[in-house]
Amino acid sequence: MKKSRIKYNNGGTVKKTSYNGVASIEAGARGNNNNASANVTGSVQGKGLKGSASIYKDNKGYTATTIGGGMDKGGFSIEAQQRRDNYGKNTSVRISKGSFSATADKNKGGTNYSLGYQKTTRKGTTFGAGVNKNAHGLGVSMSVSKPL
């Protein structure tokens, strides 16, 4: 069943059309006295697989194209994305299982690798830890957050 929806806000409009929850096309435009931009995104999903492609353009000459896809089966997921814009190409791959994740990003500045762990308790407190390796060296992070 085809379903369409149009939203207006802050000088912009977005139209999204969905087809049986399997595919969708979304187009948006916004602008004011100084800036104008438009974007189109198409996506498909089903049986644990998903894919999308989008293009963005503005009146200042900036253009970005993104293609992505992923798979989610039994708590294991893998996602990949490639983005090209005026500044170059960025490729990203993320693998996760439960609270653990691993990510690799490659762009003009080099390659970045990271491992992460994030767990939320039943009371809503989230604990996180991560290790990151990039052109600047090795980084370690830890976080604790609790809703108010």
BAFI-3210 file (N, C-alpha, C; in Angstrom, 3 decimals, decimal comma, padded with zeros to 6 digits):
// residues 148
n [1|2|3|4|5|6|7|8|9|10|11|12|13|14|15|16|17|18|19|20|21|22|23|24|25|26|27|28|29|30|31|32|33|34|35|36|37|38|39|40|41|42|43|44|45|46|47|48|49|50|51|52|53|54|55|56|57|58|59|60|61|62|63|64|65|66|67|68|69|70|71|72|73|74|75|76|77|78|79|80|81|82|83|84|85|86|87|88|89|90|91|92|93|94|95|96|97|98|99|100|101|102|103|104|105|106|107|108|109|110|111|112|113|114|115|116|117|118|119|120|121|122|123|124|125|126|127|128|129|130|131|132|133|134|135|136|137|138|139|140|141|142|143|144|145|146|147|148]
n.u [000,834|000,613|001,746|001,699|003,243|003,423|005,450|005,830|008,163|009,987|010,711|010,992|010,189|009,147|008,615|007,483|007,190|005,965|006,143|004,436|005,987|008,407|009,910|010,958|010,723|012,110|011,941|013,279|013,253|014,620|014,899|015,982|016,501|019,263|020,283|019,768|018,667|018,477|017,387|017,333|016,300|016,385|015,217|015,360|014,167|014,095|013,680|015,882|017,791|019,010|019,120|020,267|020,274|021,370|021,232|022,486|022,298|023,326|022,893|025,363|027,196|027,916|027,893|026,752|026,894|025,579|025,835|024,588|024,377|023,181|023,027|021,136|021,022|019,871|020,846|023,399|025,036|025,969|027,145|027,668|028,975|029,365|030,486|030,569|031,747|032,332|034,757|036,031|036,241|034,629|034,706|033,024|032,761|030,898|030,624|028,643|027,701|025,463|026,431|028,892|031,020|032,714|034,507|035,601|036,959|037,714|039,198|040,155|041,988|043,138|043,093|040,793|040,334|038,138|037,035|034,282|032,224|029,057|026,639|023,420|021,762|018,943|017,796|018,365|020,909|023,788|026,756|029,871|032,707|035,651|038,092|040,301|042,032|043,913|045,356|046,523|047,245|046,699|043,646|041,642|038,479|035,939|032,623|029,795|026,395|023,317|019,840|017,918]
n.v [-001,170|002,162|005,088|008,486|011,451|014,837|017,319|020,523|022,953|025,575|027,097|025,016|021,977|018,575|015,627|012,404|009,196|006,019|002,520|-000,158|-000,466|-001,422|-000,069|003,326|006,758|009,871|013,326|016,542|020,077|023,214|026,621|030,050|033,599|033,570|030,951|027,872|024,566|021,132|017,740|014,221|010,990|007,522|004,379|000,886|-002,055|-005,198|-008,514|-008,460|-007,064|-003,954|-000,957|002,143|005,246|008,539|012,004|015,286|018,779|022,195|025,817|026,981|025,492|023,090|019,573|016,324|012,819|009,802|006,356|003,443|000,397|-002,546|-005,341|-007,254|-009,798|-011,925|-010,354|-009,731|-007,339|-005,670|-002,841|-000,692|002,208|004,680|007,882|010,652|013,888|017,453|017,547|015,134|011,528|009,291|006,276|003,861|001,204|-000,771|-003,106|-004,966|-006,636|-007,316|-005,534|-004,771|-003,185|-002,578|-000,375|000,906|003,575|005,285|008,045|011,132|012,136|009,900|006,655|005,430|003,497|001,863|000,461|-000,432|-000,433|-000,564|-000,375|-000,470|-000,201|-001,676|000,401|002,580|003,749|004,342|002,800|003,241|002,435|002,950|002,457|004,064|004,401|006,449|008,742|010,518|009,066|006,865|006,600|006,614|006,174|006,732|006,547|007,574|007,772|009,066|009,244|012,185]
n.w [000,000|-000,907|000,711|001,412|002,758|003,697|005,116|006,592|007,648|009,178|006,766|004,995|003,216|003,272|001,553|001,876|000,610|001,107|000,451|001,264|003,584|002,753|000,841|000,314|-000,674|-000,227|-000,429|-000,082|000,448|001,277|002,302|002,653|002,821|002,316|001,949|000,156|-000,278|-001,382|-001,201|-001,913|-001,053|-001,340|-000,202|000,724|002,384|004,083|005,338|007,119|005,689|004,379|002,421|001,035|-000,798|-001,355|-002,301|-001,981|-002,376|-002,482|-002,783|-002,604|-003,860|-002,731|-002,789|-002,013|-002,062|-000,953|-000,334|001,090|003,029|004,742|007,078|009,346|011,509|013,918|016,147|015,338|013,418|010,402|008,775|006,017|004,413|001,914|001,218|-000,867|-001,312|-001,705|-000,426|-000,644|-000,465|001,772|003,401|005,303|007,641|009,841|012,413|014,626|017,647|020,026|022,849|021,892|019,459|016,336|014,272|011,147|009,411|006,440|005,005|003,363|005,197|006,375|007,960|010,352|013,189|015,449|018,559|020,534|023,499|024,909|027,380|028,762|031,808|033,576|034,995|033,485|033,378|031,454|030,487|028,958|026,907|025,009|022,395|020,245|017,204|015,200|012,754|014,514|016,706|019,512|021,262|024,222|025,706|028,167|029,464|031,437|031,776|032,968|032,946|033,715]
ca.u [000,000|001,370|001,341|002,496|003,099|004,160|005,646|006,380|008,715|011,107|011,103|011,284|009,138|009,626|007,582|007,929|006,255|006,354|005,495|004,287|007,043|009,573|010,686|010,482|011,413|011,913|012,534|013,143|013,821|014,487|015,601|015,649|017,087|020,678|020,633|018,750|019,207|017,510|017,923|016,462|016,783|015,603|015,661|014,640|014,481|013,319|014,363|017,155|018,671|018,571|019,994|019,778|021,103|020,868|022,007|022,213|022,900|022,894|023,178|026,749|028,047|028,221|027,155|027,130|026,200|025,818|025,266|024,814|023,632|023,459|022,366|020,933|020,514|020,089|021,649|024,655|024,764|027,083|026,694|028,716|028,510|030,354|030,005|031,426|031,324|033,332|036,009|036,626|035,457|034,710|034,139|032,877|032,201|030,640|030,158|028,272|027,015|025,110|026,984|030,207|031,040|034,004|034,294|036,758|036,645|038,832|038,926|041,333|042,923|043,727|042,190|040,463|039,775|037,665|036,309|033,463|031,317|028,053|025,632|022,452|021,148|017,479|017,408|018,631|022,288|024,548|028,202|030,523|034,164|036,084|039,493|040,316|043,370|043,882|046,640|047,069|047,671|045,740|042,812|040,781|037,411|034,962|031,507|028,681|025,311|022,104|018,766|017,474]
ca.v [000,000|003,400|006,083|009,704|012,432|016,076|018,122|021,852|023,562|026,523|027,407|023,817|020,995|017,215|014,697|011,016|008,212|004,666|001,429|-001,362|-000,550|-002,077|000,931|004,694|007,851|011,104|014,491|017,722|021,348|024,282|027,815|031,353|034,659|033,334|029,567|026,983|023,221|020,091|016,397|013,101|009,728|006,324|003,275|-000,384|-002,912|-006,419|-009,753|-008,167|-006,316|-002,597|-000,203|003,494|006,139|009,907|013,089|016,588|019,868|023,522|026,905|027,419|024,597|021,851|018,399|015,097|011,599|008,750|005,037|002,603|-000,845|-003,285|-006,599|-007,493|-011,155|-012,496|-009,505|-009,385|-006,423|-005,084|-001,705|-000,049|003,450|005,478|009,249|011,521|015,281|018,371|017,386|013,837|010,308|008,673|004,932|003,439|-000,121|-000,977|-004,440|-004,977|-007,796|-006,959|-004,272|-004,535|-002,722|-002,257|000,519|001,357|004,692|005,733|009,291|011,847|012,338|008,648|005,587|005,459|002,242|001,996|-000,614|000,180|-001,218|000,290|-001,177|000,298|-001,008|-001,597|001,702|003,617|004,227|003,803|002,747|003,080|002,464|002,864|002,608|004,645|004,547|007,229|009,326|011,261|008,132|006,004|007,292|005,776|006,977|006,072|007,452|007,107|008,737|008,672|010,205|013,003]
ca.w [000,000|-001,019|001,692|001,269|003,817|003,462|006,326|006,375|008,860|009,077|005,396|004,227|003,038|003,069|001,123|001,988|000,095|001,510|-000,262|002,085|004,590|002,157|000,120|000,492|-001,347|000,525|-001,079|000,756|-000,004|002,263|001,901|003,213|001,991|002,017|001,631|-000,395|-000,449|-001,724|-001,055|-002,269|-000,500|-001,619|000,647|000,687|003,519|004,190|005,739|007,767|004,797|004,093|001,546|000,757|-001,595|-001,235|-002,890|-001,362|-003,125|-002,028|-003,704|-002,413|-004,637|-002,011|-003,228|-001,313|-002,470|000,034|-000,620|002,256|003,125|005,954|007,361|010,771|011,722|015,245|017,028|014,666|012,315|009,659|007,980|005,234|003,801|001,202|001,007|-001,674|-001,307|-002,233|000,315|-000,920|-000,280|003,091|003,432|006,689|007,890|011,271|012,783|016,041|018,225|021,397|023,347|021,306|018,078|015,731|013,142|010,374|008,526|005,606|004,290|002,864|006,301|006,820|008,379|011,767|013,687|016,820|019,216|021,566|024,338|025,545|028,065|029,535|032,858|033,630|035,559|032,496|033,369|030,329|030,648|027,674|026,845|023,623|022,008|018,920|016,613|013,973|012,376|015,656|017,738|020,189|022,236|025,050|026,293|029,030|029,753|032,251|031,696|033,661|032,653|034,860]
c.u [000,885|000,821|002,270|002,214|003,957|004,234|006,255|006,954|009,875|011,589|011,404|010,083|009,773|008,446|008,176|006,823|006,792|005,538|005,550|005,390|008,319|010,486|010,113|011,337|011,073|012,641|012,283|013,784|013,635|015,271|015,137|016,324|018,509|020,995|019,451|019,397|018,081|018,185|016,864|017,108|015,829|016,120|014,772|015,063|013,601|014,195|015,756|018,142|018,118|019,596|019,407|020,779|020,511|021,808|021,537|022,932|022,425|023,351|024,595|027,732|028,411|027,312|027,664|026,264|026,572|025,111|025,591|023,974|023,986|022,650|022,263|020,288|020,869|020,972|023,005|024,324|026,060|026,496|027,891|028,134|029,668|029,738|031,043|030,863|032,456|034,698|036,670|035,657|035,690|034,004|034,143|032,246|032,067|030,070|029,803|027,536|026,747|025,674|028,309|030,095|032,475|033,716|035,621|036,268|037,883|038,396|040,242|042,404|043,583|042,669|042,020|039,832|039,274|036,936|035,507|032,600|030,343|026,950|024,733|021,788|019,631|016,986|017,762|020,032|023,044|026,034|028,811|032,025|034,562|037,575|039,481|041,757|043,217|045,257|047,299|047,530|046,519|044,959|041,922|039,710|036,520|033,843|030,486|027,615|024,056|021,025|018,343|016,114]
c.v [001,242|004,413|007,287|010,668|013,650|016,847|019,459|022,359|024,482|026,765|026,198|022,911|019,632|016,365|013,299|010,102|006,837|003,642|000,171|-001,534|-001,193|-001,068|002,318|005,654|009,113|012,234|015,705|018,935|022,363|025,484|029,024|032,398|034,360|031,938|028,822|025,623|022,251|018,742|015,375|011,844|008,616|005,195|002,059|-001,188|-004,140|-007,607|-009,497|-007,403|-004,918|-001,911|001,175|004,246|007,540|010,883|014,401|017,644|021,197|024,600|027,461|026,512|023,301|020,727|017,186|013,952|010,506|007,473|004,153|001,348|-001,568|-004,555|-006,748|-008,856|-011,616|-011,674|-009,136|-008,445|-005,940|-003,991|-001,117|001,183|004,114|006,834|009,995|012,931|016,144|018,187|016,035|012,698|009,762|007,330|004,450|002,053|-000,292|-002,375|-004,404|-006,259|-007,450|-005,603|-003,891|-004,066|-002,452|-001,432|000,821|002,432|005,047|006,986|009,930|012,007|011,068|007,637|005,641|004,120|002,463|000,731|000,028|-000,820|-000,241|-000,588|-000,258|-000,624|-000,853|-000,256|002,861|004,187|003,545|003,921|002,509|003,136|002,299|003,033|003,063|004,792|005,307|007,813|010,083|010,350|007,319|006,811|006,317|006,678|006,107|007,061|006,757|008,185|008,165|009,696|010,958|012,583]
c.w [000,000|-000,024|001,551|002,410|003,472|004,778|005,917|007,695|008,501|007,647|004,554|004,113|002,774|002,641|001,171|001,492|000,440|000,739|000,606|003,130|004,072|001,465|000,416|-000,319|-000,569|-000,192|-000,204|000,114|001,104|001,792|002,678|002,329|001,540|001,499|001,038|-000,585|-000,788|-001,541|-001,459|-001,707|-000,887|-000,754|000,465|001,906|003,495|004,529|006,293|006,915|004,577|003,197|001,297|-000,104|-001,470|-001,927|-002,264|-002,189|-002,544|-003,003|-003,563|-003,171|-003,946|-002,503|-002,454|-001,814|-001,480|-000,399|000,573|002,223|004,399|006,070|008,875|010,932|013,127|016,156|016,467|013,523|011,683|008,773|007,251|004,565|003,072|000,890|000,179|-001,590|-001,832|-001,582|000,084|-000,663|001,123|003,021|004,865|006,746|009,392|011,461|014,260|016,407|019,678|021,771|022,707|019,864|017,639|014,485|012,466|009,413|007,722|004,874|003,875|003,949|006,807|007,204|009,886|012,134|015,108|017,268|020,340|022,303|024,979|026,107|028,879|030,547|032,810|034,166|034,637|032,486|032,232|030,625|029,277|027,800|025,389|023,474|020,558|018,443|015,311|013,694|013,526|016,778|018,297|021,221|022,974|025,652|027,168|029,304|030,634|032,116|032,358|033,332|033,904|035,349]
res [m|k|k|s|r|i|k|y|n|n|g|g|t|v|k|k|t|s|y|n|g|v|a|s|i|e|a|g|a|r|g|n|n|n|n|a|s|a|n|v|t|g|s|v|q|g|k|g|l|k|g|s|a|s|i|y|k|d|n|k|g|y|t|a|t|t|i|g|g|g|m|d|k|g|g|f|s|i|e|a|q|q|r|r|d|n|y|g|k|n|t|s|v|r|i|s|k|g|s|f|s|a|t|a|d|k|n|k|g|g|t|n|y|s|l|g|y|q|k|t|t|r|k|g|t|t|f|g|a|g|v|n|k|n|a|h|g|l|g|v|s|m|s|v|s|k|p|l]
***
